[in-house]
Amino acid sequence: MALERRLENLMQIPIDLSDPQAEKLRIEAQRLGVEPQALAAAAVVDLLNREVPDFDQAAEHVLRKNQELYKRLS
């Protein structure tokens, strides 16, 4: 029952990766002995737990890097 309550509080976010990115994620996950989804989730948690300046810099970098993609998707 505790696990069910914990799962209810999770946010699921689909992430689009290019084929090379997905392959790199699979390889790294296999190297670490975890599922790719678990590795991706851990990376997001790590990013969110960083100090604010690091997070802000990372978020700004991602937004700048993917600005054209976001325009096409909107």
Secondary structure per residue as TSV (DSSP state, phi and psi in degrees):
chain	resnum	aa	ss	phi	psi
A	1	M	-	360.0	-39.0
A	2	A	H	-62.3	-39.2
A	3	L	H	-64.1	-40.9
A	4	E	H	-61.7	-42.1
A	5	R	H	-65.5	-38.5
A	6	R	H	-64.7	-41.7
A	7	L	H	-67.5	-29.5
A	8	E	H	-65.5	-26.2
A	9	N	T	-90.3	3.0
A	10	L	-	-84.5	145.6
A	11	M	-	-103.1	128.6
A	12	Q	-	-102.4	130.4
A	13	I	-	-128.9	118.1
A	14	P	-	-71.7	140.2
A	15	I	-	-124.3	124.6
A	16	D	-	-89.8	122.3
A	17	L	-	-120.9	145.3
A	18	S	-	-67.7	165.0
A	19	D	H	-57.7	-45.0
A	20	P	H	-63.8	-38.0
A	21	Q	H	-65.9	-43.5
A	22	A	H	-62.8	-40.7
A	23	E	H	-65.2	-42.0
A	24	K	H	-62.5	-40.9
A	25	L	H	-63.2	-44.4
A	26	R	H	-61.3	-44.3
A	27	I	H	-63.7	-46.7
A	28	E	H	-65.6	-40.1
A	29	A	H	-63.4	-42.4
A	30	Q	H	-63.6	-41.5
A	31	R	H	-60.1	-37.2
A	32	L	H	-87.9	-8.9
A	33	G	T	75.5	32.2
A	34	V	S	-129.8	166.5
A	35	E	-	-73.9	148.1
A	36	P	H	-56.0	-38.1
A	37	Q	H	-63.4	-38.8
A	38	A	H	-67.0	-39.4
A	39	L	H	-65.6	-44.6
A	40	A	H	-61.8	-43.5
A	41	A	H	-62.4	-42.3
A	42	A	H	-63.3	-38.0
A	43	A	H	-64.9	-40.7
A	44	V	H	-66.2	-45.3
A	45	V	H	-59.5	-43.8
A	46	D	H	-60.0	-44.5
A	47	L	H	-60.8	-44.0
A	48	L	H	-69.8	-25.6
A	49	N	H	-88.0	-4.3
A	50	R	S	-71.5	164.0
A	51	E	-	-60.4	151.5
A	52	V	H	-53.7	-46.6
A	53	P	H	-58.6	-40.4
A	54	D	H	-62.9	-44.4
A	55	F	H	-64.0	-45.7
A	56	D	H	-60.1	-43.7
A	57	Q	H	-63.5	-43.2
A	58	A	H	-65.3	-43.8
A	59	A	H	-63.4	-44.8
A	60	E	H	-61.4	-41.0
A	61	H	H	-62.0	-46.5
A	62	V	H	-63.4	-43.8
A	63	L	H	-63.3	-43.5
A	64	R	H	-64.3	-45.4
A	65	K	H	-62.7	-36.6
A	66	N	T	-106.8	17.2
A	67	Q	H	-55.5	-45.9
A	68	E	H	-64.4	-41.5
A	69	L	H	-60.2	-45.0
A	70	Y	H	-62.1	-38.3
A	71	K	H	-62.2	-43.7
A	72	R	H	-68.1	-31.9
A	73	L	H	-78.8	-20.5
A	74	S	-	-83.8	360.0
